[in-house]
Amino acid sequence: MSNFSLTAWSTSDVAVDFLAAPPEQLSNLDLVLRCQQGGRPERGAFAELLRRFQSHVDKLLYHLAADWSDRADLAQEVWIRVYRNIHKLKEPAKFKGWLGRITTNLFYDELRKRKRVRKMISLDAPRTLSDGEVDWDVPSDEPSPVDDMMTREFYAQLQVAIADLPEAFRTTIVLREIQGLAYEEIAEITGVSLGTVKSRIARARQRLQGELTPYLDGQA
């Protein structure tokens, strides 16, 4: 096997030795390359990678599962999967998109495990707080319990509807609507043409609208 330079393919004017430089001085690409060296990612390099991209994972999970109390556990599982599989990433420059796919796939795996029909909360029943029972109709400037429940129910229905989309449509609509990626970026990540991306997004939106319109009409 021929020898090769360990100098990173840095985008900066000055090349950086990504095996010797402190992790915080590396570009995102060089940092991913550093984490791919050896059997397991280097502790310091992986910690820096997590620090830079944790907010991306948290934001995506928030949009997907705003009312889930265990989002932190899901985020932890995302990084466990990244740690175990980063050496399999063939295009390090596309780490952020790969990270997004791991996050969304984990969310949908978890969503399928959960019951789709949750036990309804009676609005006539009192809420039990630490200092006693308080009726639902306490005056407040905040959204009413009915409004809050309708919002939560809508997003629950939306999550289920997204989860029921064919995988190609589901991935495309999440990359567009949740991660906010451009059509060109989605085409590059998914490996399909720009026209196919636009078609999938349009059909996914149409299908979601068809799934949710009866629900919204029933709540009107």
Phi, psi and omega in degrees: 000133182284151178288153178219156182283141177268012177287130184292155175276067186283148178275353179281165181293328181255123181293144181242133175284103189285355175266344184248329184290151174300140183306322183292346179267354184273151171289167179302318180297312181297325180294318177297317178300320178299317181291340181274353180282137178079184182287325180228150180300144174298138186303310183295319180294320181291323178298321179290322177298317179297317181300320183286327189247002180300319181296328178296315178295315181298318181295317181294316179294326178297316180292326181280325187219061185300329185258012178273127181282346184254029178300325180297323178293321178296318179299320178298319179294325176303312184288333173296317179293321178298315181301319184282337190239001185298332179292344179274349181290114185278338180237087184303331180294343181256028183303317185298318178294320177297318177298319178297321179292320177299317182296312182292322179296321177296318179300313182292326175299316181290321181299321180293335181281337186272155178292136181280337179251113180268153177295127181287147178262127179286128179284349177274345182276143180286153173274138178260117178251176183298333182254017177130194181262138179231131179293158179296331190269030175294129180302136181200151175276350179285163176305143182293161176304323178297313179298318181296317180295319180297321178295314180296318180296320180298312181293328175296317177296320179297316179298318179294318181297319178295317180298331182278350178294150171304148188307317182298318179291317183299311181299316184294315183291325178291317178299325181278306190274329182265312181273344176071028181282153177287158180304319182296321179294320180295319178299319181292318182292316185274347178074028177237172182287162179299320179298322179294320178300311181298321180294317181295320180295316180297317181290324178295316179298318180297319181291318178297319179298318179295325180288322189266338182301314178301323179295314181294320179297324181289336180269350185295000000 
